[in-house]
Amino acid sequence: MTTLQRRFLPPIHVLCAFESAARHQSFTAAAAELCLTQSAISRQVRALEEQIGSALFIRERQTVRLTTAGEAYAEEVRATLRRLATATLGFRANPKGGLLNVAILPTFGTRWLAPRLPAFMIEHPGVTLNLTTRLAPFDFQSDQVDAAIHFGQPDWPHARFDFLMKETVVPACSAAFMKAYRISQPRHLLKAPLLHLESRPQAWRQWFMAMGVPSGEVPGMLVDQFAVATQAAIAGLGVALLPRFLIDSELARGDLVVAVDLQMESEDDYYLAWPIARESYPPLQAFRQWIRQEALASKEVGDNQR
């Protein structure tokens, strides 16, 4: 941090006083929460206002309320204090290792990543791994994560990428559903209920195009996750276009069958993405190396099973 940046960094105790007063909309309540006097809270808030050069509260008789700018500033301060607290908690829980926060895609995380993670934890016992699910790309500059599993193109701003794997999708449904709709050719699916994923609205149209079947509009039920689409297909609600590697267990048990054994390689791929600023962070470097090896091993197993 430069000298100029430090000039604009208020003391932590002042920010805590402001955050509490902003949350309670009361200097008195903030004083009780922080075991200070009401006048001490008032002085600290006033000092903060003088430092930033703007009023944060509107003072009316015995009450205070945030200004519009104060509300926005309070949200930023609260998020920053939360990140500091999380970092401190993580360090206390694992002072000899490191904390790694990874955003994952829900079904990829539960079906592919989670079963493999014990091996990573054994190899790197000093790393504390935290997982959070995300369905869409986000801004590494504002989100507090060290890496993210990304399906798409390697085009996030302020990020770098490791390629993990490609994906092939197949139309899957229950055996009873396939028999009821007499499905044996791609064109038969045009008369069957189809399940669509919100994040891939054009997937079915692309599949029909790849199979040489004119489709036009392809109506059907909309779901938000692969896990929901999988369960809906098992329940007989329709045919879902699913990544084959994510439904191996359902296919092996017979819960799902491939309606038409014609697969399509998706246009997008799976990547591990991370912010440029975290490039040299040791826990991230360890995770990058490990997940690349796991993805390669997974591909080799899949190739051998074909």
DRENFI-566702 format. One record per residue (C-alpha): y, x, z. Coordinates in steps of 0.5 Angstrom, whole numbers, padded with zeros to 4 digits, always signed. Layout:
<pts>
YXZ...
</pts>
This chain:
<pts>
+0000+0000+0000+0007+0003-0002+0013+0003+0003+0016-0002-0001+0010-0007+0000+0010-0005+0007+0017-0007+0008+0015-0015+0006+0009-0015+0011+0011-0019+0017+0007-0017+0023+0001-0021+0024+0003-0024+0031+0009-0027+0027+0005-0030+0022+0000-0033+0027+0005-0036+0031+0008-0039+0024+0001-0041+0022+0000-0045+0028+0007-0048+0028+0006-0050+0021-0001-0053+0022+0001-0057+0028+0008-0059+0026+0011-0057+0033+0013-0050+0036+0011-0053+0043+0004-0055+0041+0003-0048+0037+0006-0045+0044+0000-0048+0048-0005-0046+0043-0003-0039+0043-0001-0038+0050+0006-0037+0049+0012-0040+0051+0016-0045+0046+0022-0040+0046+0017-0034+0044+0014-0038+0038+0022-0040+0036+0024-0033+0036+0018-0031+0032+0019-0036+0027+0026-0035+0026+0025-0027+0025+0020-0029+0020+0025-0033+0016+0030-0028+0017+0025-0023+0014+0024-0027+0008+0031-0030+0007+0029-0037+0007+0028-0043+0012+0021-0045+0013+0022-0051+0018+0027-0057+0018+0030-0057+0025+0032-0064+0027+0033-0066+0035+0027-0064+0038+0022-0064+0032+0021-0059+0026+0018-0060+0020+0016-0055+0014+0021-0055+0008+0017-0055+0001+0017-0048+0001+0015-0047+0008+0009-0051+0006+0007-0047+0000+0008-0041+0004+0004-0043+0010-0002-0045+0005-0002-0037+0003-0001-0035+0010-0007-0039+0012-0011-0036+0007-0010-0029+0008-0011-0030+0016-0018-0033+0014-0020-0027+0010-0018-0022+0015-0022-0026+0020-0028-0026+0015-0027-0019+0014-0027-0017+0021-0033-0022+0023-0037-0018+0017-0035-0011+0020-0037-0013+0027-0044-0016+0025-0045-0010+0020-0041-0004+0022-0046+0001+0019-0046-0002+0012-0042-0007+0008-0041-0014+0007-0042-0017-0001-0040-0024-0003-0043-0026-0009-0042-0033-0012-0048-0036-0016-0049-0041-0020-0053-0047-0016-0060-0047-0020-0060-0040-0022-0059-0038-0015-0064-0042-0012-0069-0041-0017-0069-0034-0020-0064-0030-0015-0066-0032-0008-0074-0031-0009-0072-0024-0011-0067-0022-0005-0071-0020+0000-0073-0014-0004-0066-0012-0004-0065-0013+0003-0071-0009+0004-0068-0003+0000-0061-0004+0003-0061-0006+0010-0054-0004+0011-0051-0009+0007-0050-0016+0009-0050-0021+0003-0046-0028+0003-0047-0033-0003-0043-0038-0005-0044-0043-0011-0040-0044-0016-0040-0048-0023-0034-0045-0026-0031-0039-0028-0025-0037-0023-0020-0032-0021-0022-0026-0018-0015-0024-0016-0015-0030-0012-0022-0032-0010-0025-0027-0004-0031-0025-0008-0034-0018-0010-0038-0021-0016-0041-0027-0019-0046-0029-0023-0043-0032-0030-0046-0036-0036-0042-0035-0042-0038-0030-0046-0036-0024-0042-0028-0026-0043-0026-0027-0036-0019-0023-0034-0019-0018-0029-0026-0017-0029-0032-0013-0032-0039-0015-0034-0046-0013-0033-0051-0016-0038-0057-0019-0035-0061-0024-0039-0061-0029-0045-0063-0036-0045-0068-0040-0049-0068-0048-0048-0073-0053-0049-0073-0061-0049-0077-0063-0042-0079-0069-0040-0085-0072-0036-0092-0073-0039-0091-0081-0038-0084-0081-0041-0087-0077-0047-0093-0082-0048-0088-0088-0048-0084-0086-0053-0089-0083-0057-0085-0076-0058-0088-0071-0063-0082-0069-0067-0075-0067-0066-0073-0073-0069-0077-0078-0064-0072-0075-0059-0066-0079-0062-0069-0085-0060-0070-0083-0053-0066-0083-0047-0063-0076-0047-0060-0072-0040-0053-0068-0041-0051-0063-0037-0043-0063-0036-0042-0056-0037-0046-0056-0043-0044-0062-0047-0045-0060-0054-0052-0057-0052-0056-0063-0055-0052-0063-0062-0053-0056-0062-0061-0056-0061-0062-0062-0066-0057-0058-0071-0062-0052-0070-0068-0056-0071-0065-0059-0078-0064-0066-0075-0058-0070-0077-0055-0073-0070-0048-0075-0070-0046-0077-0063-0052-0076-0058-0051-0081-0052-0054-0080-0046-0054-0080-0038-0049-0074-0035-0051-0070-0030-0047-0064-0026-0053-0059-0025-0060-0057-0028-0063-0058-0021-0061-0066-0022-0063-0066-0029-0070-0063-0028-0071-0068-0022-0068-0074-0027-0073-0071-0032-0079-0071-0027-0077-0078-0025-0078-0081-0032-0070-0082-0033-0070-0078-0040-0071-0072-0043-0067-0066-0041-0065-0059-0045-0067-0054-0040-0068-0046-0039-0075-0045-0040-0075-0039-0034-0072-0044-0029-0077-0049-0030-0084-0045-0030-0086-0048-0024-0085-0055-0026-0089-0054-0033-0094-0050-0029-0096-0056-0024-0095-0061-0030-0089-0065-0027-0085-0063-0033-0088-0062-0040-0085-0059-0047-0083-0065-0051-0083-0061-0057-0085-0054-0057-0079-0052-0061-0074-0047-0057-0067-0045-0058-0064-0039-0056-0057-0041-0052-0051-0038-0055-0048-0035-0048-0052-0030-0044-0052-0029-0036-0048-0024-0033-0046-0021-0027-0038-0020-0027-0034-0017-0022-0027-0015-0021-0024-0009-0023-0021-0007-0017-0028-0007-0013-0031-0003-0018-0033+0003-0014-0035-0001-0008-0042+0002-0005-0045-0005-0004-0043-0008-0010-0046-0001-0014-0052-0002-0010-0053-0010-0012-0051-0008-0020-0056-0003-0020-0061-0008-0017-0060-0014-0021-0060-0010-0027-0067-0008-0026-0069-0015-0024-0067-0018-0030-0070-0013-0034-0077-0014-0030-0076-0021-0031-0075-0020-0039-0081-0016-0039-0086-0021-0035-0083-0027-0040-0085-0023-0046-0092-0021-0044-0093-0028-0042-0092-0031-0049
</pts>
